Amino acid sequence: MRVVLQRVREASVEIDGKIVGQIGPGLLVFLGVGKGDSEHDAIFLADRVLGLRIFEDSAGKMNLSVKDVQGEILVISQFTLYGSTLKGRRPSFDAAAPPDHARVLYELFLQELRRSGLKIESGVFGARMNVSLVNDGPVTFIVESEPVAKTNPI
């Protein structure tokens, strides 16, 4: 599994003109699920997102996690994170998990985040969405689950 996470001052997701998820300060997480990803990957990645120290402490150092600052998280499913542009001009999505499998792991990832007690919002899996954000920093990271990072780097 793979996420692009951005530290934000605020973010929202809209479907058909209606806001379906909105957060204040925290993290915007774009989540992609690859072929061969498992429940272990979803649990590992949720823990990594919750514990990653990318918020500033009183000395201005990135020493605090989203849990430490009681931030909010907005999660958006994004299969295009597994798009390959190595050949031709049209991306290939062969490495992306089939939708039924990806949905299960996306829901598990959300469930694991919600166990933290933080405010967790999400888009709608597979929907066409408009995402708005105010990036704080800007601070953006790409994080992968262990097995993917070893076998399928970006």
C-alpha positions in Angstrom: 0.0 0.0 0.0 1.1 3.5 -0.6 0.0 6.9 0.7 0.8 10.5 -0.2 0.2 12.5 3.0 0.1 16.2 3.3 0.1 18.2 6.5 -2.8 20.6 6.1 -4.4 23.6 7.8 -7.7 22.4 6.3 -9.0 20.0 3.6 -12.3 18.9 2.2 -13.7 16.5 -0.4 -16.7 17.2 -2.5 -18.9 14.9 -4.6 -21.5 16.2 -7.0 -21.3 19.7 -5.3 -21.8 18.4 -1.8 -19.0 18.3 0.8 -18.8 14.7 2.2 -15.7 15.1 4.3 -13.9 18.1 5.9 -11.1 18.6 8.4 -9.2 21.4 10.1 -5.5 21.1 11.0 -4.1 17.6 10.4 -3.4 15.3 7.5 -4.8 14.7 4.1 -4.0 11.1 3.1 -4.3 9.8 -0.5 -4.3 6.0 -0.2 -3.5 3.5 -3.0 -3.8 -0.2 -2.7 -1.6 -2.5 -4.8 -1.9 -6.1 -6.0 -0.7 -8.4 -3.3 -1.4 -5.9 -0.4 -2.8 -7.5 2.7 -4.5 -6.6 6.0 -1.0 -6.4 7.5 -0.2 -3.6 5.1 -3.3 -1.6 6.0 -2.7 -2.0 9.7 1.1 -1.2 9.4 0.4 1.9 7.2 -2.4 3.3 9.5 0.0 3.0 12.5 2.8 4.7 10.5 0.5 7.6 9.5 -0.7 8.0 13.1 2.9 8.0 14.5 4.9 9.9 11.9 6.4 12.9 13.6 5.8 15.7 11.0 4.3 18.4 13.2 6.4 21.0 14.8 7.1 21.2 18.6 7.6 24.4 20.5 11.2 24.6 19.2 10.0 24.4 15.6 11.3 20.8 15.0 9.2 18.1 13.4 8.9 16.1 16.6 5.1 15.6 17.0 2.7 13.1 15.4 -0.9 13.8 14.4 -1.9 12.0 17.6 0.3 14.3 19.7 -1.3 17.4 18.2 -4.9 15.9 18.2 -5.0 16.6 14.5 -7.7 15.5 12.1 -7.3 13.2 9.1 -9.1 13.1 5.7 -8.5 9.9 3.7 -9.1 9.7 -0.1 -8.9 6.5 -2.1 -6.6 7.0 -5.1 -5.7 4.0 -7.3 -3.7 6.3 -9.6 -0.9 6.1 -7.0 -0.1 2.7 -8.6 0.0 4.1 -12.1 3.1 3.4 -14.0 4.4 5.9 -16.6 7.5 4.0 -17.6 6.1 3.0 -21.1 4.3 5.1 -23.6 2.3 8.1 -22.7 -0.8 6.4 -21.2 -0.4 5.3 -17.6 -0.7 1.6 -16.8 -2.6 0.6 -13.7 -1.7 -3.1 -13.7 -0.1 -2.8 -10.3 -3.3 -1.5 -8.7 -5.4 -3.9 -6.7 -8.8 -4.9 -8.1 -11.6 -2.6 -6.7 -13.2 -5.2 -4.5 -9.9 -6.1 -2.8 -8.8 -2.4 -2.6 -12.1 -1.4 -0.9 -11.7 -4.0 1.9 -8.2 -2.7 2.7 -9.3 0.9 2.4 -12.1 0.3 4.9 -9.6 -1.5 7.2 -7.2 1.4 7.0 -10.0 3.8 8.0 -11.1 1.5 10.9 -7.5 1.4 12.2 -7.2 5.2 12.1 -10.6 5.6 13.9 -9.3 3.5 16.8 -7.0 6.4 17.6 -10.0 8.5 18.7 -9.1 11.3 16.3 -11.6 12.9 13.9 -11.3 10.8 10.7 -13.2 11.8 7.6 -13.1 10.2 4.2 -14.2 10.4 0.6 -16.3 7.8 -1.1 -14.3 4.8 -2.4 -14.3 4.8 -6.2 -16.2 8.1 -6.6 -15.1 11.0 -8.7 -14.1 13.6 -6.1 -12.9 17.2 -5.9 -10.4 17.6 -3.1 -9.5 21.0 -1.7 -6.6 21.7 0.7 -4.4 24.3 2.3 -1.0 22.6 2.6 0.8 23.6 5.8 4.5 24.0 5.1 4.2 22.7 2.4 4.9 19.3 4.0 4.3 16.2 1.8 5.5 12.6 2.2 5.2 9.4 0.3 4.9 6.4 2.7 4.7 2.7 1.8 3.9 -0.4 3.7 6.9 -2.6 4.3 6.5 -5.3 1.7 5.7 -2.8 -1.1 8.6 -0.6 -0.2 11.0 -3.5 -0.6 9.6 -5.0 -3.8 7.9 -2.1 -5.7 9.5 1.3 -5.2 7.9 4.3 -6.9 
